[in-house]
Amino acid sequence: MDLNQLQTLMETLYGEDDRNRGLPSTVAWLCEEIGELAQAVRKGSPEDQLHELGDVLAWLASLANQLGLSLDVAIARYVDNPP
């Protein structure tokens, strides 16, 4: 699955609910998932880490959808002109 497909999937599964929840709540959920990922990296199994990576990607895609932005375009700068 590529980033555009991820965003489409998240829109199909959760788009309306995510928009109803709003940007502040989506950012809060993303931050919570990043915290869970950090904990899984420190103390979790590879399965836990993989699960949390998926959650972070899902919430990041949801945020990008709500902002009307493309993750594919966002990451392109790492190809074209890495920081």
C-alpha positions in Angstrom: 0.0 0.0 0.0 1.3 3.4 -0.9 0.6 6.7 1.0 -2.2 7.8 -1.4 -3.9 4.4 -0.9 -3.5 4.8 2.9 -5.2 8.2 2.8 -8.0 6.8 0.6 -8.5 3.9 3.0 -8.6 6.1 6.1 -11.1 8.4 4.3 -13.3 5.5 3.4 -13.2 3.9 6.9 -13.2 7.0 9.1 -13.4 10.2 7.1 -16.8 11.4 8.2 -16.2 10.5 11.9 -12.7 12.1 11.8 -14.1 15.4 10.3 -16.9 15.4 12.9 -14.3 14.9 15.6 -12.2 17.8 14.3 -8.6 18.8 14.0 -7.8 19.4 17.7 -9.1 15.9 18.7 -7.3 14.3 15.7 -4.0 15.9 16.7 -4.6 14.8 20.3 -5.2 11.2 19.2 -2.1 11.3 17.0 0.0 12.5 19.9 -1.5 9.7 22.1 -0.5 7.1 19.5 3.0 8.5 19.3 3.3 8.1 23.0 2.1 4.6 22.8 4.6 3.9 20.0 7.4 5.4 22.2 6.4 3.1 25.0 6.3 0.1 22.7 9.8 0.9 21.4 11.1 1.0 25.0 9.2 -1.9 26.5 7.1 -3.7 23.9 7.5 -6.7 21.6 8.1 -6.3 17.8 4.4 -7.1 17.4 3.5 -4.2 19.8 5.8 -1.9 17.9 4.3 -2.9 14.6 0.8 -2.3 15.9 1.6 1.1 17.2 3.4 2.1 14.0 0.2 1.3 12.1 -1.9 3.4 14.5 0.5 6.4 14.1 0.3 6.0 10.3 -3.5 5.8 10.4 -3.9 9.0 12.5 -1.3 10.8 10.4 -3.2 9.9 7.3 -6.5 11.1 8.9 -4.9 14.4 9.9 -3.5 14.9 6.3 -7.0 14.2 4.9 -8.6 16.7 7.2 -6.0 19.3 6.2 -6.6 18.5 2.5 -2.9 17.6 2.1 -1.1 14.7 0.5 1.4 12.6 2.5 2.9 11.6 -0.8 3.6 15.3 -1.6 4.8 15.9 2.0 7.4 13.2 1.8 8.6 14.1 -1.7 11.0 16.7 -0.3 13.1 13.8 1.2 13.5 12.6 -2.4 14.0 15.9 -4.1 15.9 17.9 -1.4 16.5 16.1 1.9 16.8 18.4 4.9 
